[in-house]
Amino acid sequence: MTRYYFNVRDGKDLPDDLGSEFPSIDRARHEAVRMAGEILRDGTTGPLWDGTPWQMIVTSGPNWTGTTFFVLNFSATQGEGQAAGFK
């Protein structure tokens, strides 16, 4: 099995120094999307909505080292409806 490291950059670097083993890159992709979903769910207020992009960078080595397998990019901004008071 290959070890994958799920590093997050969201205005500050959150390196993964432990990683997780998965039998295939498809399983690692599935885990990255699941983890990103948790981050998005937990970030329903605050910095997520200021338009600052964040990334999950999945590598073959700890703390941003090794080969980059794939990158997930996210950002969110308020629309005009928010300023007009729509809920």
BELDA-V941885 format. One record per backbone hydrogen bond with DSSP energy under -0.5 kcal/mol. CO is the residue of the C=O (numbers start at 1). NH is the residue of the N-H. E is the energy in kcal/mol with one decimal. If there is no record, write none. Layout:
CO;NH;E
CO;NH;E
This chain:
2;22;-2.4
4;20;-2.4
5;7;-1.0
5;59;-2.2
7;57;-2.8
8;14;-3.4
9;55;-2.6
12;10;-2.3
14;8;-2.3
15;17;-0.7
16;63;-1.9
20;4;-3.1
22;2;-1.7
24;28;-1.7
25;29;-2.6
26;30;-2.2
27;31;-2.3
28;32;-2.4
29;33;-2.3
30;34;-2.2
31;35;-2.9
32;36;-2.6
33;37;-2.3
34;38;-1.8
35;39;-2.2
36;40;-2.9
37;41;-2.6
38;42;-2.4
39;43;-1.1
41;44;-0.7
45;48;-0.7
46;49;-1.9
47;50;-1.8
47;52;-0.5
48;51;-0.7
48;76;-0.7
49;78;-0.6
54;74;-2.7
55;9;-2.4
55;57;-0.5
56;58;-0.6
56;72;-2.7
57;7;-2.2
57;59;-0.6
58;69;-3.0
58;70;-1.2
59;5;-2.4
62;65;-1.3
65;61;-1.7
67;60;-1.8
67;69;-0.7
70;58;-2.7
72;56;-2.3
74;54;-2.9
76;51;-1.4
79;82;-1.0
79;83;-0.9
80;84;-1.5
81;86;-2.4
82;85;-1.2
